[in-house]
Amino acid sequence: MPVADHAAEMDVADLLRQRRQSYWAIVGRAYWRARGSTLATGWAVLVLLLTVLVPFIANDAPYTAIIHGQREFPLFRYLTRVDLIWLVWGTAVGGFAVVFRLSRRKRVPAEALLAYRTRWFLWLMALATVSSILLAVFKTDKLNDHDYHAMAAQGELAGAVYAPLRWGYAEQEMHPFSMPSATHLLGTDWTGRDVLSRLLWGARIVLEIGLVSEIISLVIGSIYGALMGYFVGKVDLLGMRFVEIVEAIPQLFLLITFIALFGRQLFMIMVIIGITSWTGIARFVRAEFLRMRGLDYVSAAQALGLPLRSILFRHMLPNGLTPVIVSFTFGVAGNIVSESILSFLGIGVVPPIASWGSMLDQAGNPGVAFRWWLALPPGIMIFLTVFAYNVIGEGLRDAIDPKTNKVV
Amino acid sequence: MLSYILRRIALMVPTLIGMTLMLFATARFAPGVTTGGGELGENAKQARQALEQRMRERLHLDKPLVTQYGLWLWDSIRGNYGESIQYNRPVSELIKERLPITITLNLISSIVVYLIAIPGGMLASIRRGKAFDVGWSLFTLALFSLPIIWVGDMLLAIFSNPESIFDWFPVSGSHATNTVWMTSVEYAKDFIWHITLPVICLSYGSFAYLSKIQRAAMLDNLGLDYVRTARAKGLPPRVVITRHVFRNSLLPMITIFAGILPSLLGGTVVVERIFSISGMGDLVVTATTARDLPIVEGVTFIISVISLFSLLVADLCYMAADPRVSFD
């Protein structure tokens, strides 16, 4: 590693600066050096932005219009709680990133600033969490049953400002399976819904399921793995048997069983994918904890009489986070695939929610003409997104472990 | 050695029990059995009552919990999974009809995977770092990243679409509708013709993983002393590769053979669905949409047992293939 080579020639001031360079700063630099991971991160950020902003991009309701002599703001009025929760998180994370970037001075290393801002960031996250919960509990979604296209045709909308794409994801038209045209840039599906709009809205479902279910499996996997790795012996032996049992059942069949039993509401699907895919993370965390449990700082924490919760999750887990982060990104990719397969099989998210998998399902039924405009776009989106998350995972792994063989 | 085999089999018993306990618990305590949600029409009500009745019989809900599990397990081992709601036939019969095609598909696919991954990995290792090595690994990685549902659609669109110029394969099924008049050769031809696309769809994703393993195993062996000895003896490079290195590099591949079966079984669900092959996957998906729980439960039980056994077989294969493995 170049860092080690330089160390010998460094003077004291350099060494001091060097000390400031945290582990994550080194990892970050190694990560951004690879072009593949930069591109993949770019795509992932793009999909995230789309997820947050999609109500403002593809919506049949105008931003604003004069309806019956009154200026109204239909798009904002009918924002659902999910839209608002995404907006809250988008503003929190995006705002932090922007402020962080702007307040960065040349002389102060980014990681020092980050360390200084961590507390801020955590407060911001807490605030976002609380407001999401409040929104989820108290906000009621109003059903928007206006047909804005008909209203516009009858001249009831004056001075309307529309979203760039004037189709909602659930809005049905009279022409099912119409080819791409000027009105529908990517055509329509079997109930006459605009494919492009559904493609954009599908990004949200994909990420919601990918991220939320991965967070669920992350929580289960790290608690489980931490307990196994810390207590070794009988706990570990029994625990690993259970992991083997869960792994022995093919995941798709387990998913199908759970869905048959628990139903297929969106949240249920997230939970189900989460509780069937935690074993990998549990294995990684267990291995990390087995390695760490003999280290001095753990003995020190034990000697101080700290409670188990504190030893496991405040002292050990942050040090064993590396493999977790890598398997998190791989896990998101895997969950996206699981979701698209479930939706493709017709047992995933319930219509009219847009999902890339269910769009693919309509593309070709045996004996019916093939509808390329329904097959190509979602297929490419799934491919790019899954590929991006896999590349991010590989890039992180290479950055974390410089010994890894770089040949693919 | 015998004691190892016995011990390994004995170790499987607790795993099996744990697995069955888990499946039982999900079936027993899931809310789906008794709740359907909302107002129901007369038909739906009847369907729900039928389901409850079937599940009550299957789970022996009138007995104490431990007895319930015991009876359930005993039933499952004897192949008694209750009666299907859609078909009004015993689930075991349905499974018996559909299991062979699923297993055949999986076996053929894994053979295809091996036939392509082994030479690919070998060539990649011989030309390490050269264009073929990099190109092959990129190509297989790209294949691995293609979503199977999309590939299935595209295969159908290109190769079994009357509008396409490559309309070479049938759209659905695993054999022609009328097979009585066929000789066995004709039947075999017809069968291969029908399952070509499904097998491609099922196998393309595994090339990356397996050729990576084959390549690594070859490279491990190429650096060893016996290879140098063989070369020093003056054996031609081809013989060194095929007779010496290749044989020894097959070890991990043998081990994985049974190990990839569970992941392939997952893929069959999708493939059977796309190509309308009436196998286990198709059965279970249809049952899920129709809330035909006895089928879902029975199929998952069978599939889990199969994949557990294939893991056992993988272990035993490893032992048989490598006399250096210690049996303690």
Contacts between the chains, C-beta under 8 A, distances in Angstrom:
chain1	res1	chain2	res2	distance
A	241	B	14	6.3
A	241	B	15	6.1
A	241	B	18	6.3
A	242	B	18	6.4
A	244	B	15	6.1
A	245	B	15	5.7
A	245	B	18	4.6
A	245	B	19	4.7
A	245	B	22	6.3
A	246	B	22	7.6
A	248	B	15	7.0
A	248	B	19	6.3
A	248	B	262	7.0
A	248	B	304	6.3
A	248	B	307	5.6
A	248	B	308	4.6
A	248	B	311	6.2
A	249	B	19	6.8
A	249	B	23	8.0
A	249	B	262	8.0
A	249	B	300	7.0
A	249	B	303	7.4
A	249	B	304	4.4
A	249	B	307	6.9
A	250	B	262	4.7
A	250	B	263	7.1
A	250	B	265	4.8
A	250	B	266	4.5
A	250	B	303	6.0
A	250	B	304	7.6
A	250	B	307	5.8
A	251	B	266	6.1
A	252	B	265	8.0
A	252	B	266	3.8
A	252	B	269	5.4
A	252	B	270	8.0
A	253	B	265	7.4
A	253	B	266	7.0
A	253	B	269	7.5
A	253	B	284	7.0
A	253	B	299	7.1
A	253	B	300	4.9
A	253	B	303	5.1
A	253	B	304	7.2
A	254	B	300	7.2
A	256	B	269	7.4
A	256	B	284	5.6
A	256	B	285	7.0
A	256	B	288	5.3
A	256	B	296	6.4
A	256	B	300	7.3
A	257	B	23	7.6
A	257	B	26	6.4
A	257	B	296	5.6
A	257	B	297	7.0
A	257	B	300	4.7
A	258	B	26	6.9
A	258	B	30	7.9
A	259	B	288	6.1
A	260	B	32	6.6
A	260	B	287	7.2
A	260	B	288	4.5
A	260	B	291	6.6
A	260	B	293	6.0
A	260	B	296	4.3
A	261	B	26	6.1
A	261	B	27	7.1
A	261	B	30	3.5
A	261	B	31	7.6
A	261	B	32	3.8
A	261	B	33	7.1
A	261	B	293	7.1
A	261	B	296	7.9
A	262	B	30	6.0
A	262	B	31	6.8
A	262	B	32	5.5
A	263	B	32	6.2
A	263	B	37	7.5
A	337	B	147	6.4
A	340	B	147	6.1
A	340	B	149	6.3
A	341	B	147	8.0
A	341	B	148	7.3
A	341	B	149	6.0
A	341	B	269	7.9
A	341	B	270	5.8
A	344	B	149	4.3
A	344	B	270	7.0
A	344	B	273	7.8
A	345	B	269	7.0
A	345	B	270	7.0
A	345	B	273	5.8
A	345	B	285	5.0
A	346	B	285	7.3
A	346	B	289	5.9
A	347	B	285	6.5
A	347	B	288	5.0
A	347	B	289	6.1
A	357	B	149	6.4
A	360	B	147	7.9
A	360	B	149	5.2
A	360	B	150	5.9
A	360	B	153	5.8
A	361	B	149	7.7
A	363	B	153	5.0
A	363	B	157	7.7
A	364	B	153	4.9
A	364	B	156	5.0
A	364	B	157	5.6
A	364	B	161	7.9
A	366	B	156	6.9
A	366	B	160	7.8
A	366	B	171	3.9
A	366	B	172	4.5
A	366	B	275	7.7
A	366	B	276	5.7
A	367	B	171	5.9
A	367	B	172	7.7
A	369	B	161	7.6
A	369	B	163	6.3
A	370	B	153	7.9
A	370	B	156	7.1
A	370	B	157	3.9
A	370	B	161	5.1
A	370	B	163	7.0
A	370	B	164	7.7
A	372	B	157	7.0
A	375	B	150	7.0
A	375	B	153	4.9
A	375	B	154	6.7
A	375	B	157	6.6
A	378	B	150	7.6
A	379	B	147	6.4
A	379	B	149	8.0
A	379	B	150	3.4
A	379	B	153	7.1
A	379	B	154	7.3
A	382	B	147	4.5
A	382	B	149	8.0
A	382	B	150	6.5
A	383	B	145	6.1
A	383	B	146	5.9
A	383	B	147	6.0
A	383	B	150	7.0
A	386	B	145	6.0
A	386	B	147	6.8
A	387	B	145	4.5
A	390	B	145	6.4
A	407	B	129	7.1
A	407	B	133	7.3
A	407	B	134	7.2
A	407	B	137	7.0
A	408	B	134	7.3
A	408	B	137	4.5
A	408	B	138	6.2
A	408	B	141	5.8
